[in-house]
Amino acid sequence: MYYTVHIFSIFIIMKEITSQQQRVLDCIQIYLKKTGFPPTRADICRELGFKSPNSAETHLRALEKKGFISIESGTSRGISIINGEQITKNAQEYPVIGLVAAGSPTLAQENVEKTINCPDSFFNSSFDYFLKVKGLSMKDAGIMEDDLIAVKKTSDVKNGDIVIARLDNEVTIKFFNRKSPKLVELEAANDDFENIFINLEQDELHIEGKSVGLLRKN
C-alpha cells in the first residue's frame, strides 16, 4: 500500500511581503504539497514565468530576510518554511487533538491541545481537525510520532484508506481492510505491530474519519 505524505512547516508572518514574494512563497507551499520536497530555483522560474534564476533568488533572499523561509547553502532544494503559525488570507483554525480521553468524543474540549491555522485548500480534500500521532505503528507509511494527521470526519471509507478507528474507547490509526461483510482488518504499517481483526458480530467498530494528509514540523 502507498501513502503520499504531505510535509508542511507552519510559519508566522513576521513582516509584510510584496505580491511577487507572496507568489514565490505560495509556489514553495504548493510544490511541497504536490511532491513532498521544496522546489529548485529553476522550478520556481518555470512555475512563475521568471526569465532568470536570479529573479527567483532575489525573492527567496527577501523572504529569508523577512523570516518566512530559511535557505541552506550548497543544495538546490535547501528551502524550508520557518516554524510557527501560518496566517494567510484563506486560512482557518483547526483543532489539534492529542491523546483522546477514554470514552470521550474525539472532538471533546478536553482532547484539544491547541488550534492551528492552515489554508483550507492545502490538501486535496476538505478536513475537520488534526490528530497528533502517538507511536510508530504507521511508520512504514511515512507517518511518524508527533506528526499531525488531517482528518476528514466520515464513515465512508474503502480498503486501503488510512482511517481513524475507535475500539473499546481507544482511538487508533490504521489501514482499513474489509475482509468480508462481517470481518474488518485494521492493518499496521510496521512489522513490530500486529494487525487488528474485528468480528463485527461480536465487537463494535466505529470509524471516526480518514486521513487526507499530514503535517510535519521540520
VEXDO-896010 format. One record per atom (N, C-alpha, C, O): residue in one letter; y, z, x. Coordinates in steps of 0.1 Angstrom, whole numbers, plus 5000, padded with zeros to 4 digits. Last residue first. Layout:
<sites>
AYZX...
</sites>
This chain:
<sites>
N520851065094N520551045108N520851165116N520651165129K519351135064K520451165072K520051145087K519051195091R518050915040R517750995052R518951015060R519650915064L516950835008L518050855017L517550945029L516751035027L515150584990L515150704998L516350715006L516850615011G513850474957G514550454970G514550584978G514050684973V512650524935V513250394935V513950374949V514550264951S509850704923S510750684934S511250534934S510550444933K509650814889K509150744900K510250724911K511450724907G508751104868G509550984872G508950914884G507750944888E506951274858E508351304856E509251184860E510351174855I504051284842I504751204852I506251224849I506751184838H501751534839H503051494834H503751414845H504051474856L498551614829L499351544839L500651494833L500651424823E496051854823E497351784818E498151734830E498351804840D492551814821D493751864828D494951784822D494851674818Q490551694806Q490451834809Q491751894814Q492052014812E491051434802E490451504791E490351654793E490251734784L491951344826L492951364815L492351434803L493051474794N491251454856N490551414844N491451444832N491651564829I492651364886I492951434873I492051374862I492251254859F492551414920F491951344909F492151424896F491851544896I494351364949I494151454938I493651374926I494151264923N493351334984N493951284971N493551374960N492651454961E494151555011E493251495002E493951444989E494951494985F495651495042F495751545029F494751475020F494551355021D495551365066D495351505066D495351575053D495051695051D496251105061D494751135061D494451285062D493351325060N498651015039N498451095052N496951145051N496551215042A499650975014A499850875024A499750945038A500650925046A497651054985A498551084996A498550965006A497750885006E497450964951E496950934965E498050974975E499150934974L496051064923L497251074930L496951074945L496451164950E494150904898E494150954912E495650954917E496350854916V492950964866V494050924874V493850984888V493551104890L490950884839L490950934853L492150874860L492350754861K490750754814K490650904815K490750964828K490751084830P490950484818P491750544808P491750694809P492750764804S490750474855S490150444842S491150514831S492050584835K492450514876K491150464879K490450414866K489650324866R495650464885R494850494873R493450424875R493350304875N497550594908N496450504907N495550544895N494850644896F500550654926F499850664913F498750554913F498950444916F501250844955F501050714949F500250734936F499350814935K503351144951K502151074955K502150924949K502950894940I504651454951I505051314952I503851244958I503351274969T504651734927T504151664939T504551514939T504751454928V505152054914V505651914915V505151854928V505251914938E503452274892E503852234906E504152084906E503552004899N502352334868N503652384871N504152354885N505152414890D499952174868D499952324868D501252384873D501252474881L501751904880L500451954878L500452114879L500852164889R503851644878R503751784876R502351824872R501851774863A504951384900A504051434890A504051584890A504251654900I506651114908I506851254908I506051314897I506351284885V505150824925V505550904913V505851044917V505351104927I505250514936I505350644941I505950734930I507050704926D502950264923D504250334923D504150474929D503150534929G500250194923G501050164935G502450224935G503050224945N500050124888N499350154901N500250114913N500750004913K503150224871K501950134873K501350174886K501950244894V504850404845V504550374859V503350284859V502550284850D506850554825D506250414825D506050374840D506950314846S508150774824S506750794824S506050654824S504750644824T511150854842T510350764834T508850804834T508450854844K513950884861K513150954851K512450854841K513150784834K513950794894K514250744880K513350814870K512150804871V515050944923V514050944912V514650894899V515750934895A515150914957A515950884945A514950864933A514050774934I514351164979I513751054971I514751034959I515051134952L515451255010L515751264996L515251144989L515651024991D513651425036D514151305030D514551335016D514051425010D512251665042D513751675040D514351535037D515651535035E509651485058E510151615052E511651615053E512251565063M509451135050M509351245059M509951375052M510651365042I507850845043I508650955036I508351085044I507251135045G506350635051G507650645057G508550755050G509750755052A503850655044A504650565036A506050565040A506950515033D502950845060D502450715064D503150605055D503050485057K503851075048K504551035060K504150885063K504950815069M503251225026M503551085023M504151025036M504850925035S502851495033S501651425027S501951275025S501051195022L504451675046L504251535052L503151465046L502451375052G507051885031G505751855036G505651705041G506551625040K509251795006K508751905014K507351865018K506551815011V512251614998V510751615001V510451735010V511051775019K514351654971K514151684985K512651694988K511951774982L515251414948L514351514951L514151534966L513751434972F518151314930F517451314943F516451434943F516851544939Y518351144898Y518551254907Y517851234920Y517051144921D518250894885D518851004878D519151124887D520051204885F518950544889F518150664891F518950774886F520150764882S518550184887S519250304884S518350424887S517150414887S517449984915S517250034902S518150154900S518550224909N518049914941N517749804931N517549854917N517549764908F520750134951F519350094951F519149984940F520149954933F523550144947F522950134961F521550094961F521150014970S525050164925S524350034927S523650024940S523249924944D526450394927D525550384916D524650254916D523650244909P526850554958P527150434950P526050414939P524850414942C526950904956C526250784961C526650664952C526750684940N527551244964N528051114959N527251004965N526951004977I525451524955I526051434965I526551304958I526051274947T525051874949T525251734944T525851654955T526551704963K522452114954K523852064956K523951934949K522951884943E520052224944E520652274957E522152244958E522952324963V518752304914V519752214920V520352284933V521052384932N517152494902N516452404911N517452314919N517052244928E518652624883E518152704895E517552614905E517352664917Q519052424863Q520152464872Q519652534885Q520152514895A516452184860A517052314856A518052354867A517852324879L515051954864L516551954865L517152084861L518352084858T512352034860T512851994873T514351994875T514852044885P511852334842P512152194842P512752154855P513452224861S509552584855S510852544850S511052394850S510352324858G507052644865G507252654851G508552614846G508752604834A508352734897A507152724888A507452734874A508052834870A511152554908A510552684904A509452664895A509552584886V511052324934V511152344919V510452474916V509352494920L513252294961L511952344956L511952384942L512852464937G515852084950G515052134961G513652184957G512952104949I517551804940I516651914936I515851954948I515251874955V520851714937V519751724947V518851844943V519251954943P522551514913P521951644917P520851624928P520151534927Y525151294920Y523751314916Y523251444921Y523551484932E528251144912E527551254917E526151264912E525851234900Q529050804922Q528950914912Q528151024918Q527351004927A531050524932A530050634935A530150734923A531150744916N532850314934N531750304924N530650414926N529550404921K534650394954K535150364940K533950364930K534150404919T533250664973T533650524971T534050504956T533850594948I532450894995I533350884984I533750734983I534450684991Q529751075008Q530350945006Q531250944994Q530750994983E529651335031E529551295017E530351175015E531551155019G527951315062G528951375053G528651335039G527551305036N527551115092N527051205082N528251275074N529351275079I528550775097I528750915101I528251005089I528550965077I526250515103I527250575094I527350725097I526250785099S525950345134S525450445125S526550495116S527750505121I524850085154I525850125145I525250225135I524250205129G523449925175G523750065176G524850115167G525850175172R522349675178R522349735165R522749885165R522249955156S522649615204S523249525195S523349585181S524149545173T523549845229T522549805219T523249725209T524349765204G525549945245G524349895252G523249845242G522149815247S526750235227S526950125237S525550075242S524650155243E526850305193E526150335206E526250215215E525850105211I529250415172I528750295179I528150335192I528750395201S529650545140S529550565154S528950445160S528050385154I532050545113I530850505119I530850555134I531950585139F534350675104F533450625094F532050595100F531050615094G536550745120G535550845117G534450805107G533750885102K538450585130K538750655118K537650745113K537850815103K537050465151K538250545154K538650635142K539050745144E535250305137E534750415146E535850515148E535650635148L536850125125L536050215117L535550335125L535550445120A537749995148A538750065139A538050165130A538550275128R535449885157R536149985166R537150065158R537350185160L534949705137L534049815139L534649925147L534450045145H537049525139H536949605127H536049725129H536249835124T536449415165T537749485162T537649575150T538149695151E533949305160E534049415170E535349495167E535349615168A534549095143A533749195139A533849325147A533949435142S536048945162S536748995149S535949105143S536449205139N534248885181N535348975185N536049025172N536549135173P532548695170P532048835171P533148935174P533049055171S534548475150S534148525163S533548665162S534048745154K534948405123K534748295133K534248345146K533548275153F533448565095F534348575107F533948465117F532748425118G531848565072G532648445075G533648455086G534548375087L530248775065L531648785061L532448665064L533648655061E527748715075E527848765061E529248755056E529448725045R528248635102R527648535092R527848585078R528048495069C529448865112C530148735112C529548645102C530348575094I527249035110I528449065102I529348935101I529848915091D525448915127D525048935113D526348955105D526448895094A526848955151A526548815146A526248815132A526648725124R526649225154R527949165152R527849025147R528648975138T523849335134T524449295147T525849245144T526249215132P523349595109P523549455114P524049445128P524649535133P520849865109P522149805108P522249665113P521349615120F517849865088F518549885101F519849825100F520149735092G516849815063G516549945069G517149965082G516850075088T517449595047T516549585059T516049715065T515049715071K519049655025K518149545024K517049555035K515949515033K520649875033K519849885021K518749775021K517649805016L521849785056L520949895057L520049905045L518849935046Y523449595044Y522449545053Y521349655055Y520149635056I525149755029I524249655022I523049615031I521949595027Q526449895049Q525649965039Q524649875033Q523449905031I527749675063I526749765070I525849835060I524649845062C529349585042C528349495048C527249575055C526149555054D531149795039D530249755028D529049675033D527949685029L532449775063L531649895060L530649865049L529549915050V533649525060V532749545071V531849665068V530649665070R535349585038R534349475037R533249495048R532049475045Q536949775049Q536049815038Q534949715037Q533849745034Q538349615067Q537549715072Q536549765062Q535349795065Q539749465048Q538749395057Q537849495063Q536649475065S541349655036S540349585028S539349515037S538149515033T541649945058T542049825052T540949755044T539849795045I541350295050I540950185058I541450055051I541750065039E542350635054E542350515046E541950395056E542350395068K540050885067K541350815067K541250685059K540150635056M537650985059M538551075066M539951015067M540951085067I535051015038I536150935040I537251015047I537751115040I531951105050I533151155044I534251055048I534351015059F528650975043F529750995051F530951045043F531051025031I525050955047I526150975038I527351015047I527251085057S522850695056S523550815060S524850835053S525650735052F519850565046F521350565043F521850695048F521350805044I517150355043I517750455051I519250455049I519850345052H514650285022H516050255024H516650375031H516650485026V511450175028V512250295029V513750245031V513950175040T508950035009T510150005017T511050125016T511550165006Y505550055011Y506750115005Y507950095014Y507950125026Y502349945004Y503549925012Y504749985004Y504949964992M498850005008M500050005000M501250005009M501250055020
</sites>
